Amino acid sequence: MIILSASYTAFNLGANELSNVIGIILYGFSLKGWLIRGLLSFGLIMGALTFSYNVIRTIGRGLVSLGPLSAFSSQFGS
């Protein structure tokens, strides 16, 4: 249950933030074309692959130690 709720929360937050960032960059600076979109997508993918592990580990272990029930409650509440 913890993994399912964490996956849903991460997907929901990521989908929302991704659209905010891409929208601001593409339409705020009037950039068009598949090359710009491809470069932005590649940058986001590389950031997720290289930096996400350390961020998840810090949040999961470094801030507060949670047991299984409190971790599920936290994820479900968010």
PDB file of N, CA, C and O in Angstrom:
ATOM      1  N   MET A   1       0.820  -1.193   0.000  1.00  0.00           N
ATOM      2  CA  MET A   1       0.000   0.000   0.000  1.00  0.00           C
ATOM      3  C   MET A   1       0.869   1.264   0.000  1.00  0.00           C
ATOM      4  O   MET A   1       0.529   2.259  -0.640  1.00  0.00           O
ATOM      5  N   ILE A   2       1.987   1.211   0.721  1.00  0.00           N
ATOM      6  CA  ILE A   2       2.856   2.385   0.761  1.00  0.00           C
ATOM      7  C   ILE A   2       3.437   2.661  -0.622  1.00  0.00           C
ATOM      8  O   ILE A   2       3.478   3.808  -1.065  1.00  0.00           O
ATOM      9  N   ILE A   3       3.880   1.622  -1.293  1.00  0.00           N
ATOM     10  CA  ILE A   3       4.490   1.791  -2.618  1.00  0.00           C
ATOM     11  C   ILE A   3       3.461   2.302  -3.618  1.00  0.00           C
ATOM     12  O   ILE A   3       3.773   3.174  -4.429  1.00  0.00           O
ATOM     13  N   LEU A   4       2.246   1.776  -3.575  1.00  0.00           N
ATOM     14  CA  LEU A   4       1.205   2.239  -4.489  1.00  0.00           C
ATOM     15  C   LEU A   4       0.836   3.693  -4.238  1.00  0.00           C
ATOM     16  O   LEU A   4       0.716   4.475  -5.182  1.00  0.00           O
ATOM     17  N   SER A   5       0.655   4.061  -2.978  1.00  0.00           N
ATOM     18  CA  SER A   5       0.285   5.443  -2.695  1.00  0.00           C
ATOM     19  C   SER A   5       1.438   6.402  -2.999  1.00  0.00           C
ATOM     20  O   SER A   5       1.199   7.511  -3.478  1.00  0.00           O
ATOM     21  N   ALA A   6       2.672   6.001  -2.733  1.00  0.00           N
ATOM     22  CA  ALA A   6       3.826   6.846  -3.056  1.00  0.00           C
ATOM     23  C   ALA A   6       3.986   7.000  -4.568  1.00  0.00           C
ATOM     24  O   ALA A   6       4.318   8.083  -5.050  1.00  0.00           O
ATOM     25  N   SER A   7       3.751   5.926  -5.311  1.00  0.00           N
ATOM     26  CA  SER A   7       3.848   6.000  -6.772  1.00  0.00           C
ATOM     27  C   SER A   7       2.796   6.938  -7.346  1.00  0.00           C
ATOM     28  O   SER A   7       3.083   7.736  -8.238  1.00  0.00           O
ATOM     29  N   TYR A   8       1.585   6.837  -6.835  1.00  0.00           N
ATOM     30  CA  TYR A   8       0.517   7.713  -7.311  1.00  0.00           C
ATOM     31  C   TYR A   8       0.824   9.168  -6.984  1.00  0.00           C
ATOM     32  O   TYR A   8       0.636  10.048  -7.823  1.00  0.00           O
ATOM     33  N   THR A   9       1.293   9.422  -5.771  1.00  0.00           N
ATOM     34  CA  THR A   9       1.621  10.786  -5.372  1.00  0.00           C
ATOM     35  C   THR A   9       2.757  11.344  -6.220  1.00  0.00           C
ATOM     36  O   THR A   9       2.689  12.491  -6.664  1.00  0.00           O
ATOM     37  N   ALA A  10       3.795  10.552  -6.450  1.00  0.00           N
ATOM     38  CA  ALA A  10       4.923  11.003  -7.257  1.00  0.00           C
ATOM     39  C   ALA A  10       4.503  11.282  -8.699  1.00  0.00           C
ATOM     40  O   ALA A  10       4.929  12.273  -9.292  1.00  0.00           O
ATOM     41  N   PHE A  11       3.668  10.406  -9.261  1.00  0.00           N
ATOM     42  CA  PHE A  11       3.200  10.613 -10.626  1.00  0.00           C
ATOM     43  C   PHE A  11       2.358  11.879 -10.724  1.00  0.00           C
ATOM     44  O   PHE A  11       2.521  12.670 -11.653  1.00  0.00           O
ATOM     45  N   ASN A  12       1.467  12.066  -9.771  1.00  0.00           N
ATOM     46  CA  ASN A  12       0.592  13.227  -9.783  1.00  0.00           C
ATOM     47  C   ASN A  12       1.385  14.517  -9.648  1.00  0.00           C
ATOM     48  O   ASN A  12       1.149  15.467 -10.395  1.00  0.00           O
ATOM     49  N   LEU A  13       2.317  14.565  -8.709  1.00  0.00           N
ATOM     50  CA  LEU A  13       3.140  15.755  -8.520  1.00  0.00           C
ATOM     51  C   LEU A  13       4.044  15.994  -9.721  1.00  0.00           C
ATOM     52  O   LEU A  13       4.190  17.130 -10.172  1.00  0.00           O
ATOM     53  N   GLY A  14       4.649  14.933 -10.238  1.00  0.00           N
ATOM     54  CA  GLY A  14       5.535  15.071 -11.390  1.00  0.00           C
ATOM     55  C   GLY A  14       4.810  15.536 -12.633  1.00  0.00           C
ATOM     56  O   GLY A  14       5.324  16.378 -13.370  1.00  0.00           O
ATOM     57  N   ALA A  15       3.628  15.005 -12.880  1.00  0.00           N
ATOM     58  CA  ALA A  15       2.864  15.410 -14.054  1.00  0.00           C
ATOM     59  C   ALA A  15       2.465  16.875 -13.958  1.00  0.00           C
ATOM     60  O   ALA A  15       2.482  17.590 -14.960  1.00  0.00           O
ATOM     61  N   ASN A  16       2.110  17.325 -12.770  1.00  0.00           N
ATOM     62  CA  ASN A  16       1.718  18.715 -12.587  1.00  0.00           C
ATOM     63  C   ASN A  16       2.919  19.638 -12.753  1.00  0.00           C
ATOM     64  O   ASN A  16       2.831  20.632 -13.474  1.00  0.00           O
ATOM     65  N   GLU A  17       4.017  19.337 -12.112  1.00  0.00           N
ATOM     66  CA  GLU A  17       5.187  20.204 -12.182  1.00  0.00           C
ATOM     67  C   GLU A  17       5.813  20.208 -13.574  1.00  0.00           C
ATOM     68  O   GLU A  17       6.291  21.242 -14.040  1.00  0.00           O
ATOM     69  N   LEU A  18       5.810  19.061 -14.233  1.00  0.00           N
ATOM     70  CA  LEU A  18       6.363  18.990 -15.582  1.00  0.00           C
ATOM     71  C   LEU A  18       5.606  19.904 -16.532  1.00  0.00           C
ATOM     72  O   LEU A  18       6.218  20.627 -17.318  1.00  0.00           O
ATOM     73  N   SER A  19       4.299  19.877 -16.466  1.00  0.00           N
ATOM     74  CA  SER A  19       3.521  20.742 -17.355  1.00  0.00           C
ATOM     75  C   SER A  19       3.743  22.209 -17.024  1.00  0.00           C
ATOM     76  O   SER A  19       3.771  23.042 -17.930  1.00  0.00           O
ATOM     77  N   ASN A  20       3.901  22.543 -15.758  1.00  0.00           N
ATOM     78  CA  ASN A  20       4.170  23.941 -15.385  1.00  0.00           C
ATOM     79  C   ASN A  20       5.509  24.415 -15.948  1.00  0.00           C
ATOM     80  O   ASN A  20       5.595  25.510 -16.504  1.00  0.00           O
ATOM     81  N   VAL A  21       6.539  23.609 -15.810  1.00  0.00           N
ATOM     82  CA  VAL A  21       7.875  24.007 -16.273  1.00  0.00           C
ATOM     83  C   VAL A  21       7.923  24.103 -17.792  1.00  0.00           C
ATOM     84  O   VAL A  21       8.392  25.102 -18.338  1.00  0.00           O
ATOM     85  N   ILE A  22       7.445  23.077 -18.470  1.00  0.00           N
ATOM     86  CA  ILE A  22       7.485  23.085 -19.932  1.00  0.00           C
ATOM     87  C   ILE A  22       6.632  24.213 -20.492  1.00  0.00           C
ATOM     88  O   ILE A  22       7.031  24.872 -21.452  1.00  0.00           O
ATOM     89  N   GLY A  23       5.472  24.441 -19.909  1.00  0.00           N
ATOM     90  CA  GLY A  23       4.599  25.516 -20.385  1.00  0.00           C
ATOM     91  C   GLY A  23       5.244  26.881 -20.266  1.00  0.00           C
ATOM     92  O   GLY A  23       5.150  27.696 -21.183  1.00  0.00           O
ATOM     93  N   ILE A  24       5.897  27.136 -19.145  1.00  0.00           N
ATOM     94  CA  ILE A  24       6.555  28.428 -18.952  1.00  0.00           C
ATOM     95  C   ILE A  24       7.705  28.601 -19.936  1.00  0.00           C
ATOM     96  O   ILE A  24       7.869  29.671 -20.522  1.00  0.00           O
ATOM     97  N   ILE A  25       8.490  27.563 -20.115  1.00  0.00           N
ATOM     98  CA  ILE A  25       9.650  27.682 -21.002  1.00  0.00           C
ATOM     99  C   ILE A  25       9.222  27.827 -22.460  1.00  0.00           C
ATOM    100  O   ILE A  25       9.735  28.689 -23.173  1.00  0.00           O
ATOM    101  N   LEU A  26       8.288  26.992 -22.903  1.00  0.00           N
ATOM    102  CA  LEU A  26       7.905  27.028 -24.316  1.00  0.00           C
ATOM    103  C   LEU A  26       7.113  28.266 -24.680  1.00  0.00           C
ATOM    104  O   LEU A  26       7.419  28.928 -25.672  1.00  0.00           O
ATOM    105  N   TYR A  27       6.106  28.586 -23.896  1.00  0.00           N
ATOM    106  CA  TYR A  27       5.220  29.676 -24.282  1.00  0.00           C
ATOM    107  C   TYR A  27       5.612  31.005 -23.655  1.00  0.00           C
ATOM    108  O   TYR A  27       5.280  32.063 -24.189  1.00  0.00           O
ATOM    109  N   GLY A  28       6.306  30.965 -22.542  1.00  0.00           N
ATOM    110  CA  GLY A  28       6.754  32.208 -21.940  1.00  0.00           C
ATOM    111  C   GLY A  28       7.855  32.868 -22.741  1.00  0.00           C
ATOM    112  O   GLY A  28       7.940  34.094 -22.801  1.00  0.00           O
ATOM    113  N   PHE A  29       8.700  32.054 -23.359  1.00  0.00           N
ATOM    114  CA  PHE A  29       9.797  32.581 -24.166  1.00  0.00           C
ATOM    115  C   PHE A  29       9.539  32.427 -25.663  1.00  0.00           C
ATOM    116  O   PHE A  29      10.443  32.640 -26.471  1.00  0.00           O
ATOM    117  N   SER A  30       8.327  32.063 -26.032  1.00  0.00           N
ATOM    118  CA  SER A  30       7.907  31.896 -27.434  1.00  0.00           C
ATOM    119  C   SER A  30       8.814  30.937 -28.194  1.00  0.00           C
ATOM    120  O   SER A  30       9.199  31.221 -29.328  1.00  0.00           O
ATOM    121  N   LEU A  31       9.158  29.815 -27.589  1.00  0.00           N
ATOM    122  CA  LEU A  31       9.972  28.804 -28.253  1.00  0.00           C
ATOM    123  C   LEU A  31       9.058  27.766 -28.892  1.00  0.00           C
ATOM    124  O   LEU A  31       8.091  27.313 -28.281  1.00  0.00           O
ATOM    125  N   LYS A  32       9.374  27.401 -30.115  1.00  0.00           N
ATOM    126  CA  LYS A  32       8.575  26.409 -30.823  1.00  0.00           C
ATOM    127  C   LYS A  32       9.501  25.432 -31.516  1.00  0.00           C
ATOM    128  O   LYS A  32      10.674  25.724 -31.748  1.00  0.00           O
ATOM    129  N   GLY A  33       8.969  24.284 -31.839  1.00  0.00           N
ATOM    130  CA  GLY A  33       9.745  23.314 -32.596  1.00  0.00           C
ATOM    131  C   GLY A  33      10.032  22.055 -31.810  1.00  0.00           C
ATOM    132  O   GLY A  33      10.082  22.057 -30.580  1.00  0.00           O
ATOM    133  N   TRP A  34      10.217  20.991 -32.548  1.00  0.00           N
ATOM    134  CA  TRP A  34      10.423  19.678 -31.917  1.00  0.00           C
ATOM    135  C   TRP A  34      11.803  19.565 -31.294  1.00  0.00           C
ATOM    136  O   TRP A  34      11.982  18.810 -30.338  1.00  0.00           O
ATOM    137  N   LEU A  35      12.796  20.304 -31.815  1.00  0.00           N
ATOM    138  CA  LEU A  35      14.147  20.224 -31.258  1.00  0.00           C
ATOM    139  C   LEU A  35      14.188  20.794 -29.834  1.00  0.00           C
ATOM    140  O   LEU A  35      14.787  20.196 -28.941  1.00  0.00           O
ATOM    141  N   ILE A  36      13.561  21.928 -29.633  1.00  0.00           N
ATOM    142  CA  ILE A  36      13.519  22.530 -28.294  1.00  0.00           C
ATOM    143  C   ILE A  36      12.777  21.621 -27.333  1.00  0.00           C
ATOM    144  O   ILE A  36      13.223  21.420 -26.203  1.00  0.00           O
ATOM    145  N   ARG A  37      11.659  21.072 -27.759  1.00  0.00           N
ATOM    146  CA  ARG A  37      10.898  20.162 -26.899  1.00  0.00           C
ATOM    147  C   ARG A  37      11.695  18.903 -26.582  1.00  0.00           C
ATOM    148  O   ARG A  37      11.646  18.397 -25.461  1.00  0.00           O
ATOM    149  N   GLY A  38      12.423  18.403 -27.565  1.00  0.00           N
ATOM    150  CA  GLY A  38      13.257  17.227 -27.337  1.00  0.00           C
ATOM    151  C   GLY A  38      14.379  17.491 -26.348  1.00  0.00           C
ATOM    152  O   GLY A  38      14.664  16.656 -25.490  1.00  0.00           O
ATOM    153  N   LEU A  39      15.021  18.659 -26.467  1.00  0.00           N
ATOM    154  CA  LEU A  39      16.082  19.016 -25.527  1.00  0.00           C
ATOM    155  C   LEU A  39      15.554  19.202 -24.112  1.00  0.00           C
ATOM    156  O   LEU A  39      16.193  18.777 -23.150  1.00  0.00           O
ATOM    157  N   LEU A  40      14.389  19.837 -23.979  1.00  0.00           N
ATOM    158  CA  LEU A  40      13.784  20.002 -22.661  1.00  0.00           C
ATOM    159  C   LEU A  40      13.423  18.648 -22.055  1.00  0.00           C
ATOM    160  O   LEU A  40      13.650  18.413 -20.868  1.00  0.00           O
ATOM    161  N   SER A  41      12.868  17.774 -22.860  1.00  0.00           N
ATOM    162  CA  SER A  41      12.509  16.436 -22.373  1.00  0.00           C
ATOM    163  C   SER A  41      13.751  15.656 -21.963  1.00  0.00           C
ATOM    164  O   SER A  41      13.752  14.989 -20.928  1.00  0.00           O
ATOM    165  N   PHE A  42      14.795  15.735 -22.759  1.00  0.00           N
ATOM    166  CA  PHE A  42      16.036  15.039 -22.430  1.00  0.00           C
ATOM    167  C   PHE A  42      16.633  15.564 -21.119  1.00  0.00           C
ATOM    168  O   PHE A  42      17.110  14.785 -20.294  1.00  0.00           O
ATOM    169  N   GLY A  43      16.602  16.873 -20.935  1.00  0.00           N
ATOM    170  CA  GLY A  43      17.104  17.463 -19.697  1.00  0.00           C
ATOM    171  C   GLY A  43      16.307  17.016 -18.482  1.00  0.00           C
ATOM    172  O   GLY A  43      16.884  16.735 -17.432  1.00  0.00           O
ATOM    173  N   LEU A  44      15.003  16.948 -18.612  1.00  0.00           N
ATOM    174  CA  LEU A  44      14.172  16.491 -17.498  1.00  0.00           C
ATOM    175  C   LEU A  44      14.420  15.019 -17.186  1.00  0.00           C
ATOM    176  O   LEU A  44      14.459  14.628 -16.019  1.00  0.00           O
ATOM    177  N   ILE A  45      14.584  14.215 -18.210  1.00  0.00           N
ATOM    178  CA  ILE A  45      14.853  12.788 -17.998  1.00  0.00           C
ATOM    179  C   ILE A  45      16.203  12.598 -17.315  1.00  0.00           C
ATOM    180  O   ILE A  45      16.319  11.806 -16.380  1.00  0.00           O
ATOM    181  N   MET A  46      17.211  13.310 -17.771  1.00  0.00           N
ATOM    182  CA  MET A  46      18.537  13.166 -17.165  1.00  0.00           C
ATOM    183  C   MET A  46      18.539  13.649 -15.711  1.00  0.00           C
ATOM    184  O   MET A  46      19.202  13.053 -14.863  1.00  0.00           O
ATOM    185  N   GLY A  47      17.808  14.711 -15.425  1.00  0.00           N
ATOM    186  CA  GLY A  47      17.704  15.184 -14.050  1.00  0.00           C
ATOM    187  C   GLY A  47      17.021  14.175 -13.151  1.00  0.00           C
ATOM    188  O   GLY A  47      17.434  13.965 -12.011  1.00  0.00           O
ATOM    189  N   ALA A  48      15.968  13.549 -13.670  1.00  0.00           N
ATOM    190  CA  ALA A  48      15.264  12.543 -12.876  1.00  0.00           C
ATOM    191  C   ALA A  48      16.125  11.312 -12.642  1.00  0.00           C
ATOM    192  O   ALA A  48      16.083  10.723 -11.562  1.00  0.00           O
ATOM    193  N   LEU A  49      16.904  10.918 -13.641  1.00  0.00           N
ATOM    194  CA  LEU A  49      17.742   9.724 -13.491  1.00  0.00           C
ATOM    195  C   LEU A  49      18.965   9.959 -12.608  1.00  0.00           C
ATOM    196  O   LEU A  49      19.406   9.045 -11.911  1.00  0.00           O
ATOM    197  N   THR A  50      19.513  11.162 -12.629  1.00  0.00           N
ATOM    198  CA  THR A  50      20.753  11.393 -11.898  1.00  0.00           C
ATOM    199  C   THR A  50      20.563  11.924 -10.487  1.00  0.00           C
ATOM    200  O   THR A  50      21.330  11.564  -9.594  1.00  0.00           O
ATOM    201  N   PHE A  51      19.574  12.760 -10.261  1.00  0.00           N
ATOM    202  CA  PHE A  51      19.430  13.409  -8.964  1.00  0.00           C
ATOM    203  C   PHE A  51      18.281  12.884  -8.124  1.00  0.00           C
ATOM    204  O   PHE A  51      18.228  13.165  -6.926  1.00  0.00           O
ATOM    205  N   SER A  52      17.371  12.143  -8.700  1.00  0.00           N
ATOM    206  CA  SER A  52      16.175  11.754  -7.956  1.00  0.00           C
ATOM    207  C   SER A  52      16.481  10.779  -6.822  1.00  0.00           C
ATOM    208  O   SER A  52      15.812  10.834  -5.790  1.00  0.00           O
ATOM    209  N   TYR A  53      17.453   9.899  -6.967  1.00  0.00           N
ATOM    210  CA  TYR A  53      17.748   8.921  -5.928  1.00  0.00           C
ATOM    211  C   TYR A  53      18.179   9.601  -4.634  1.00  0.00           C
ATOM    212  O   TYR A  53      17.699   9.244  -3.558  1.00  0.00           O
ATOM    213  N   ASN A  54      19.068  10.565  -4.727  1.00  0.00           N
ATOM    214  CA  ASN A  54      19.540  11.256  -3.529  1.00  0.00           C
ATOM    215  C   ASN A  54      18.433  12.062  -2.859  1.00  0.00           C
ATOM    216  O   ASN A  54      18.365  12.123  -1.631  1.00  0.00           O
ATOM    217  N   VAL A  55      17.574  12.676  -3.652  1.00  0.00           N
ATOM    218  CA  VAL A  55      16.474  13.445  -3.078  1.00  0.00           C
ATOM    219  C   VAL A  55      15.500  12.522  -2.363  1.00  0.00           C
ATOM    220  O   VAL A  55      15.076  12.817  -1.246  1.00  0.00           O
ATOM    221  N   ILE A  56      15.142  11.417  -2.986  1.00  0.00           N
ATOM    222  CA  ILE A  56      14.214  10.471  -2.379  1.00  0.00           C
ATOM    223  C   ILE A  56      14.812   9.879  -1.109  1.00  0.00           C
ATOM    224  O   ILE A  56      14.111   9.710  -0.111  1.00  0.00           O
ATOM    225  N   ARG A  57      16.086   9.567  -1.140  1.00  0.00           N
ATOM    226  CA  ARG A  57      16.728   8.995   0.045  1.00  0.00           C
ATOM    227  C   ARG A  57      16.778  10.000   1.195  1.00  0.00           C
ATOM    228  O   ARG A  57      16.530   9.639   2.346  1.00  0.00           O
ATOM    229  N   THR A  58      17.094  11.245   0.892  1.00  0.00           N
ATOM    230  CA  THR A  58      17.128  12.267   1.934  1.00  0.00           C
ATOM    231  C   THR A  58      15.749  12.475   2.550  1.00  0.00           C
ATOM    232  O   THR A  58      15.617  12.565   3.770  1.00  0.00           O
ATOM    233  N   ILE A  59      14.735  12.550   1.718  1.00  0.00           N
ATOM    234  CA  ILE A  59      13.383  12.753   2.234  1.00  0.00           C
ATOM    235  C   ILE A  59      12.908  11.529   2.992  1.00  0.00           C
ATOM    236  O   ILE A  59      12.275  11.655   4.041  1.00  0.00           O
ATOM    237  N   GLY A  60      13.200  10.363   2.481  1.00  0.00           N
ATOM    238  CA  GLY A  60      12.716   9.137   3.108  1.00  0.00           C
ATOM    239  C   GLY A  60      13.423   8.754   4.388  1.00  0.00           C
ATOM    240  O   GLY A  60      12.810   8.165   5.279  1.00  0.00           O
ATOM    241  N   ARG A  61      14.701   9.077   4.500  1.00  0.00           N
ATOM    242  CA  ARG A  61      15.466   8.645   5.674  1.00  0.00           C
ATOM    243  C   ARG A  61      16.033   9.800   6.490  1.00  0.00           C
ATOM    244  O   ARG A  61      16.201   9.678   7.703  1.00  0.00           O
ATOM    245  N   GLY A  62      16.326  10.903   5.843  1.00  0.00           N
ATOM    246  CA  GLY A  62      17.023  11.977   6.522  1.00  0.00           C
ATOM    247  C   GLY A  62      16.149  12.924   7.322  1.00  0.00           C
ATOM    248  O   GLY A  62      16.610  13.503   8.306  1.00  0.00           O
ATOM    249  N   LEU A  63      14.899  13.093   6.924  1.00  0.00           N
ATOM    250  CA  LEU A  63      14.061  14.066   7.608  1.00  0.00           C
ATOM    251  C   LEU A  63      13.380  13.479   8.834  1.00  0.00           C
ATOM    252  O   LEU A  63      13.570  13.964   9.950  1.00  0.00           O
ATOM    253  N   VAL A  64      12.598  12.451   8.628  1.00  0.00           N
ATOM    254  CA  VAL A  64      11.832  11.832   9.710  1.00  0.00           C
ATOM    255  C   VAL A  64      11.801  10.335   9.471  1.00  0.00           C
ATOM    256  O   VAL A  64      11.562   9.886   8.350  1.00  0.00           O
ATOM    257  N   SER A  65      12.039   9.569  10.512  1.00  0.00           N
ATOM    258  CA  SER A  65      11.907   8.119  10.393  1.00  0.00           C
ATOM    259  C   SER A  65      10.437   7.740  10.556  1.00  0.00           C
ATOM    260  O   SER A  65       9.811   8.074  11.561  1.00  0.00           O
ATOM    261  N   LEU A  66       9.902   7.050   9.577  1.00  0.00           N
ATOM    262  CA  LEU A  66       8.503   6.649   9.597  1.00  0.00           C
ATOM    263  C   LEU A  66       8.398   5.137   9.609  1.00  0.00           C
ATOM    264  O   LEU A  66       9.159   4.443   8.935  1.00  0.00           O
ATOM    265  N   GLY A  67       7.457   4.641  10.375  1.00  0.00           N
ATOM    266  CA  GLY A  67       7.137   3.224  10.341  1.00  0.00           C
ATOM    267  C   GLY A  67       6.180   2.943   9.199  1.00  0.00           C
ATOM    268  O   GLY A  67       5.748   3.875   8.520  1.00  0.00           O
ATOM    269  N   PRO A  68       5.837   1.685   8.969  1.00  0.00           N
ATOM    270  CA  PRO A  68       4.953   1.359   7.850  1.00  0.00           C
ATOM    271  C   PRO A  68       3.576   2.045   7.931  1.00  0.00           C
ATOM    272  O   PRO A  68       3.079   2.551   6.924  1.00  0.00           O
ATOM    273  N   LEU A  69       2.976   2.062   9.100  1.00  0.00           N
ATOM    274  CA  LEU A  69       1.648   2.665   9.231  1.00  0.00           C
ATOM    275  C   LEU A  69       1.694   4.180   9.070  1.00  0.00           C
ATOM    276  O   LEU A  69       0.859   4.758   8.374  1.00  0.00           O
ATOM    277  N   SER A  70       2.656   4.817   9.702  1.00  0.00           N
ATOM    278  CA  SER A  70       2.750   6.287   9.584  1.00  0.00           C
ATOM    279  C   SER A  70       3.175   6.692   8.167  1.00  0.00           C
ATOM    280  O   SER A  70       2.762   7.747   7.686  1.00  0.00           O
ATOM    281  N   ALA A  71       3.985   5.880   7.497  1.00  0.00           N
ATOM    282  CA  ALA A  71       4.368   6.181   6.110  1.00  0.00           C
ATOM    283  C   ALA A  71       3.161   6.088   5.186  1.00  0.00           C
ATOM    284  O   ALA A  71       2.969   6.944   4.321  1.00  0.00           O
ATOM    285  N   PHE A  72       2.355   5.059   5.366  1.00  0.00           N
ATOM    286  CA  PHE A  72       1.153   4.938   4.551  1.00  0.00           C
ATOM    287  C   PHE A  72       0.188   6.080   4.829  1.00  0.00           C
ATOM    288  O   PHE A  72      -0.401   6.634   3.901  1.00  0.00           O
ATOM    289  N   SER A  73       0.021   6.434   6.090  1.00  0.00           N
ATOM    290  CA  SER A  73      -0.884   7.515   6.445  1.00  0.00           C
ATOM    291  C   SER A  73      -0.420   8.840   5.842  1.00  0.00           C
ATOM    292  O   SER A  73      -1.233   9.633   5.368  1.00  0.00           O
ATOM    293  N   SER A  74       0.866   9.067   5.863  1.00  0.00           N
ATOM    294  CA  SER A  74       1.421  10.275   5.278  1.00  0.00           C
ATOM    295  C   SER A  74       1.190  10.330   3.771  1.00  0.00           C
ATOM    296  O   SER A  74       0.765  11.357   3.241  1.00  0.00           O
ATOM    297  N   GLN A  75       1.465   9.237   3.089  1.00  0.00           N
ATOM    298  CA  GLN A  75       1.266   9.184   1.648  1.00  0.00           C
ATOM    299  C   GLN A  75      -0.205   9.287   1.271  1.00  0.00           C
ATOM    300  O   GLN A  75      -0.561   9.992   0.327  1.00  0.00           O
ATOM    301  N   PHE A  76      -1.048   8.592   2.002  1.00  0.00           N
ATOM    302  CA  PHE A  76      -2.473   8.611   1.697  1.00  0.00           C
ATOM    303  C   PHE A  76      -3.060   9.998   1.943  1.00  0.00           C
ATOM    304  O   PHE A  76      -3.928  10.452   1.197  1.00  0.00           O
ATOM    305  N   GLY A  77      -2.589  10.661   2.980  1.00  0.00           N
ATOM    306  CA  GLY A  77      -3.068  11.999   3.277  1.00  0.00           C
ATOM    307  C   GLY A  77      -2.650  13.026   2.239  1.00  0.00           C
ATOM    308  O   GLY A  77      -3.383  13.978   1.973  1.00  0.00           O
ATOM    309  N   SER A  78      -1.496  12.839   1.662  1.00  0.00           N
ATOM    310  CA  SER A  78      -1.045  13.814   0.663  1.00  0.00           C
ATOM    311  C   SER A  78      -1.742  13.582  -0.670  1.00  0.00           C
ATOM    312  O   SER A  78      -1.490  14.306  -1.633  1.00  0.00           O
TER     313      SER A  78
END
